[in-house]
Amino acid sequence: MATPGDRKPDDDHETRVRNSFGELHESLGDRIDDEARKWLDRLREAVAGKDSEAGRRHMTEIRERHSWLYEELAAHPRIANLLDELALLGL
């Protein structure tokens, strides 16, 4: 039986990313179109891969193309926290 100490830190990060973006997808429902969904998926992949440069680039594109989605991302506490962590990695 695995104990919490047996988990790798990356497993925890991947779980947090999956759960956070899953919550956002559920809350957005039908409001998100295919193009916005693609940008959100790109951002999720960047965050999951801890790629701060790609994350910053995708956030800029989302802000320019889908300002409402950018606001949703910024307002979602878990995703905002993940994005803050990603920004710190890119310093």
mmCIF file of the C-alpha atoms, coordinates in Angstrom:
data_MODEL
# 
_entry.id   MODEL 
# 
loop_
_atom_site.group_PDB 
_atom_site.id 
_atom_site.type_symbol 
_atom_site.label_atom_id 
_atom_site.label_alt_id 
_atom_site.label_comp_id 
_atom_site.label_asym_id 
_atom_site.label_entity_id 
_atom_site.label_seq_id 
_atom_site.pdbx_PDB_ins_code 
_atom_site.Cartn_x 
_atom_site.Cartn_y 
_atom_site.Cartn_z 
_atom_site.occupancy 
_atom_site.B_iso_or_equiv 
_atom_site.pdbx_formal_charge 
_atom_site.auth_seq_id 
_atom_site.auth_comp_id 
_atom_site.auth_asym_id 
_atom_site.auth_atom_id 
_atom_site.pdbx_PDB_model_num 
ATOM 1  C CA . MET A 1 1  ? 0.000   0.000  0.000   1.00 0.00 ? 1  MET A CA 1 
ATOM 2  C CA . ALA A 1 2  ? 1.395   3.396  -0.996  1.00 0.00 ? 2  ALA A CA 1 
ATOM 3  C CA . THR A 1 3  ? 1.794   6.073  1.618   1.00 0.00 ? 3  THR A CA 1 
ATOM 4  C CA . PRO A 1 4  ? 1.728   9.843  1.017   1.00 0.00 ? 4  PRO A CA 1 
ATOM 5  C CA . GLY A 1 5  ? 5.507   9.877  1.329   1.00 0.00 ? 5  GLY A CA 1 
ATOM 6  C CA . ASP A 1 6  ? 5.768   7.454  -1.600  1.00 0.00 ? 6  ASP A CA 1 
ATOM 7  C CA . ARG A 1 7  ? 4.305   9.965  -4.080  1.00 0.00 ? 7  ARG A CA 1 
ATOM 8  C CA . LYS A 1 8  ? 6.664   11.878 -6.281  1.00 0.00 ? 8  LYS A CA 1 
ATOM 9  C CA . PRO A 1 9  ? 6.261   15.688 -6.238  1.00 0.00 ? 9  PRO A CA 1 
ATOM 10 C CA . ASP A 1 10 ? 5.486   15.599 -9.989  1.00 0.00 ? 10 ASP A CA 1 
ATOM 11 C CA . ASP A 1 11 ? 2.556   13.254 -9.326  1.00 0.00 ? 11 ASP A CA 1 
ATOM 12 C CA . ASP A 1 12 ? 1.103   15.811 -6.935  1.00 0.00 ? 12 ASP A CA 1 
ATOM 13 C CA . HIS A 1 13 ? 1.628   18.618 -9.472  1.00 0.00 ? 13 HIS A CA 1 
ATOM 14 C CA . GLU A 1 14 ? -0.006  16.623 -12.257 1.00 0.00 ? 14 GLU A CA 1 
ATOM 15 C CA . THR A 1 15 ? -2.964  15.811 -10.018 1.00 0.00 ? 15 THR A CA 1 
ATOM 16 C CA . ARG A 1 16 ? -3.376  19.465 -9.047  1.00 0.00 ? 16 ARG A CA 1 
ATOM 17 C CA . VAL A 1 17 ? -3.245  20.547 -12.701 1.00 0.00 ? 17 VAL A CA 1 
ATOM 18 C CA . ARG A 1 18 ? -5.729  17.881 -13.789 1.00 0.00 ? 18 ARG A CA 1 
ATOM 19 C CA . ASN A 1 19 ? -8.168  18.661 -10.956 1.00 0.00 ? 19 ASN A CA 1 
ATOM 20 C CA . SER A 1 20 ? -7.911  22.440 -11.298 1.00 0.00 ? 20 SER A CA 1 
ATOM 21 C CA . PHE A 1 21 ? -8.427  22.543 -15.047 1.00 0.00 ? 21 PHE A CA 1 
ATOM 22 C CA . GLY A 1 22 ? -11.165 19.926 -14.745 1.00 0.00 ? 22 GLY A CA 1 
ATOM 23 C CA . GLU A 1 23 ? -13.019 22.178 -12.299 1.00 0.00 ? 23 GLU A CA 1 
ATOM 24 C CA . LEU A 1 24 ? -12.643 25.108 -14.673 1.00 0.00 ? 24 LEU A CA 1 
ATOM 25 C CA . HIS A 1 25 ? -13.962 23.095 -17.632 1.00 0.00 ? 25 HIS A CA 1 
ATOM 26 C CA . GLU A 1 26 ? -16.996 22.086 -15.569 1.00 0.00 ? 26 GLU A CA 1 
ATOM 27 C CA . SER A 1 27 ? -17.696 25.652 -14.467 1.00 0.00 ? 27 SER A CA 1 
ATOM 28 C CA . LEU A 1 28 ? -17.400 27.008 -18.024 1.00 0.00 ? 28 LEU A CA 1 
ATOM 29 C CA . GLY A 1 29 ? -19.797 24.469 -19.480 1.00 0.00 ? 29 GLY A CA 1 
ATOM 30 C CA . ASP A 1 30 ? -21.215 25.529 -22.832 1.00 0.00 ? 30 ASP A CA 1 
ATOM 31 C CA . ARG A 1 31 ? -19.683 29.012 -22.671 1.00 0.00 ? 31 ARG A CA 1 
ATOM 32 C CA . ILE A 1 32 ? -16.387 27.771 -24.100 1.00 0.00 ? 32 ILE A CA 1 
ATOM 33 C CA . ASP A 1 33 ? -16.101 27.332 -27.867 1.00 0.00 ? 33 ASP A CA 1 
ATOM 34 C CA . ASP A 1 34 ? -13.669 25.046 -29.701 1.00 0.00 ? 34 ASP A CA 1 
ATOM 35 C CA . GLU A 1 35 ? -11.013 27.729 -30.254 1.00 0.00 ? 35 GLU A CA 1 
ATOM 36 C CA . ALA A 1 36 ? -11.008 28.818 -26.619 1.00 0.00 ? 36 ALA A CA 1 
ATOM 37 C CA . ARG A 1 37 ? -10.896 25.155 -25.563 1.00 0.00 ? 37 ARG A CA 1 
ATOM 38 C CA . LYS A 1 38 ? -7.769  24.637 -27.691 1.00 0.00 ? 38 LYS A CA 1 
ATOM 39 C CA . TRP A 1 39 ? -6.027  27.600 -26.040 1.00 0.00 ? 39 TRP A CA 1 
ATOM 40 C CA . LEU A 1 40 ? -7.040  26.335 -22.619 1.00 0.00 ? 40 LEU A CA 1 
ATOM 41 C CA . ASP A 1 41 ? -5.675  22.874 -23.446 1.00 0.00 ? 41 ASP A CA 1 
ATOM 42 C CA . ARG A 1 42 ? -2.387  24.419 -24.587 1.00 0.00 ? 42 ARG A CA 1 
ATOM 43 C CA . LEU A 1 43 ? -2.145  26.344 -21.345 1.00 0.00 ? 43 LEU A CA 1 
ATOM 44 C CA . ARG A 1 44 ? -2.925  23.226 -19.312 1.00 0.00 ? 44 ARG A CA 1 
ATOM 45 C CA . GLU A 1 45 ? -0.160  21.321 -21.106 1.00 0.00 ? 45 GLU A CA 1 
ATOM 46 C CA . ALA A 1 46 ? 2.322   24.131 -20.421 1.00 0.00 ? 46 ALA A CA 1 
ATOM 47 C CA . VAL A 1 47 ? 1.384   24.258 -16.741 1.00 0.00 ? 47 VAL A CA 1 
ATOM 48 C CA . ALA A 1 48 ? 1.533   20.467 -16.430 1.00 0.00 ? 48 ALA A CA 1 
ATOM 49 C CA . GLY A 1 49 ? 4.968   20.488 -18.059 1.00 0.00 ? 49 GLY A CA 1 
ATOM 50 C CA . LYS A 1 50 ? 6.130   23.398 -15.890 1.00 0.00 ? 50 LYS A CA 1 
ATOM 51 C CA . ASP A 1 51 ? 6.969   25.327 -19.062 1.00 0.00 ? 51 ASP A CA 1 
ATOM 52 C CA . SER A 1 52 ? 6.817   28.944 -17.899 1.00 0.00 ? 52 SER A CA 1 
ATOM 53 C CA . GLU A 1 53 ? 7.698   30.421 -21.299 1.00 0.00 ? 53 GLU A CA 1 
ATOM 54 C CA . ALA A 1 54 ? 4.896   28.559 -23.081 1.00 0.00 ? 54 ALA A CA 1 
ATOM 55 C CA . GLY A 1 55 ? 2.508   29.334 -20.219 1.00 0.00 ? 55 GLY A CA 1 
ATOM 56 C CA . ARG A 1 56 ? 3.242   33.044 -20.473 1.00 0.00 ? 56 ARG A CA 1 
ATOM 57 C CA . ARG A 1 57 ? 2.822   32.948 -24.261 1.00 0.00 ? 57 ARG A CA 1 
ATOM 58 C CA . HIS A 1 58 ? -0.509  31.096 -24.023 1.00 0.00 ? 58 HIS A CA 1 
ATOM 59 C CA . MET A 1 59 ? -1.821  33.443 -21.330 1.00 0.00 ? 59 MET A CA 1 
ATOM 60 C CA . THR A 1 60 ? -0.996  36.418 -23.565 1.00 0.00 ? 60 THR A CA 1 
ATOM 61 C CA . GLU A 1 61 ? -2.845  34.827 -26.477 1.00 0.00 ? 61 GLU A CA 1 
ATOM 62 C CA . ILE A 1 62 ? -5.830  33.987 -24.289 1.00 0.00 ? 62 ILE A CA 1 
ATOM 63 C CA . ARG A 1 63 ? -5.938  37.548 -22.952 1.00 0.00 ? 63 ARG A CA 1 
ATOM 64 C CA . GLU A 1 64 ? -5.838  38.960 -26.501 1.00 0.00 ? 64 GLU A CA 1 
ATOM 65 C CA . ARG A 1 65 ? -8.298  36.532 -28.088 1.00 0.00 ? 65 ARG A CA 1 
ATOM 66 C CA . HIS A 1 66 ? -10.594 35.532 -25.248 1.00 0.00 ? 66 HIS A CA 1 
ATOM 67 C CA . SER A 1 67 ? -10.538 38.191 -22.542 1.00 0.00 ? 67 SER A CA 1 
ATOM 68 C CA . TRP A 1 68 ? -13.498 36.578 -20.760 1.00 0.00 ? 68 TRP A CA 1 
ATOM 69 C CA . LEU A 1 69 ? -11.551 33.295 -20.479 1.00 0.00 ? 69 LEU A CA 1 
ATOM 70 C CA . TYR A 1 70 ? -8.506  35.153 -19.187 1.00 0.00 ? 70 TYR A CA 1 
ATOM 71 C CA . GLU A 1 71 ? -10.714 36.639 -16.450 1.00 0.00 ? 71 GLU A CA 1 
ATOM 72 C CA . GLU A 1 72 ? -12.054 33.189 -15.590 1.00 0.00 ? 72 GLU A CA 1 
ATOM 73 C CA . LEU A 1 73 ? -8.510  31.832 -15.303 1.00 0.00 ? 73 LEU A CA 1 
ATOM 74 C CA . ALA A 1 74 ? -7.431  34.696 -13.067 1.00 0.00 ? 74 ALA A CA 1 
ATOM 75 C CA . ALA A 1 75 ? -10.510 34.326 -10.867 1.00 0.00 ? 75 ALA A CA 1 
ATOM 76 C CA . HIS A 1 76 ? -10.132 30.572 -10.360 1.00 0.00 ? 76 HIS A CA 1 
ATOM 77 C CA . PRO A 1 77 ? -8.113  30.258 -7.119  1.00 0.00 ? 77 PRO A CA 1 
ATOM 78 C CA . ARG A 1 78 ? -6.409  26.944 -7.872  1.00 0.00 ? 78 ARG A CA 1 
ATOM 79 C CA . ILE A 1 79 ? -5.460  27.863 -11.421 1.00 0.00 ? 79 ILE A CA 1 
ATOM 80 C CA . ALA A 1 80 ? -4.291  31.301 -10.327 1.00 0.00 ? 80 ALA A CA 1 
ATOM 81 C CA . ASN A 1 81 ? -2.067  29.564 -7.775  1.00 0.00 ? 81 ASN A CA 1 
ATOM 82 C CA . LEU A 1 82 ? -0.657  27.200 -10.420 1.00 0.00 ? 82 LEU A CA 1 
ATOM 83 C CA . LEU A 1 83 ? 0.027   30.151 -12.727 1.00 0.00 ? 83 LEU A CA 1 
ATOM 84 C CA . ASP A 1 84 ? 1.796   31.990 -9.910  1.00 0.00 ? 84 ASP A CA 1 
ATOM 85 C CA . GLU A 1 85 ? 3.968   28.933 -9.287  1.00 0.00 ? 85 GLU A CA 1 
ATOM 86 C CA . LEU A 1 86 ? 4.731   28.717 -12.998 1.00 0.00 ? 86 LEU A CA 1 
ATOM 87 C CA . ALA A 1 87 ? 5.719   32.385 -13.078 1.00 0.00 ? 87 ALA A CA 1 
ATOM 88 C CA . LEU A 1 88 ? 8.091   31.822 -10.160 1.00 0.00 ? 88 LEU A CA 1 
ATOM 89 C CA . LEU A 1 89 ? 9.719   28.951 -12.034 1.00 0.00 ? 89 LEU A CA 1 
ATOM 90 C CA . GLY A 1 90 ? 10.339  31.279 -14.959 1.00 0.00 ? 90 GLY A CA 1 
ATOM 91 C CA . LEU A 1 91 ? 12.206  33.917 -12.947 1.00 0.00 ? 91 LEU A CA 1 
# 
